[in-house]
Amino acid sequence: SRIQMVYRKAVIRMRYYPEIWFMAYSWTTSVDRKDKGLAILKAGLDANPTRHLLEKSQLTKDHRDFTEIHSVYERFFGVLCRKKNQEELPELKKQYSNTWINYMRLAHRAQGHKTCRDVFGKARKDEYIGWEVYEAGAMTEYRCNLEDRRLVAARIFETGMKKHSSHSTYVLSHLGFLLTVNDENSMLYWSLHPVPLLTVV
């Protein structure tokens, strides 16, 4: 159709504009051509490897193609690894953290709590993740783990404190959790063992 030809020319001439790829995908799927829509997003991901993750993941989730979802995230992390340098490291950590959290949430919605926990286990091995991932992992356990949620969440927060005790937002989040579960012993421990000088992030 004429509209299809317009989008085809647009993605050729504006290859590095992810918005164009997503518009082409949206129109294609709106006319019941989901397979072609997936092909468009794959081509857009090749052209803009760090920009199309969430849209493509949502599409593959609709298709219940979980293997594809995991492979897309792994590919995305690989791209970020290749881009790292000292000047970009702070921003890289934010991207890593946000992406891991999105990955965990998607895994939980699509495949359940166990898969979400497995994803968090992988995230912990990534040297570039920030405190946000530990907070998200702990709170996910607390909200969704019906068996030993308080214990598991507390352990995750404590593990995160070993790496991120200098970040005030994380420390306050940890203390807020302890107040929520009325853990007086842990509150007393942290009051008697001051954390290092806090930095606001």
Order of alpha helices (4+ residues) and beta strands (2+ residues): alpha-alpha-alpha-alpha-alpha-alpha-alpha-alpha-alpha-alpha-alpha
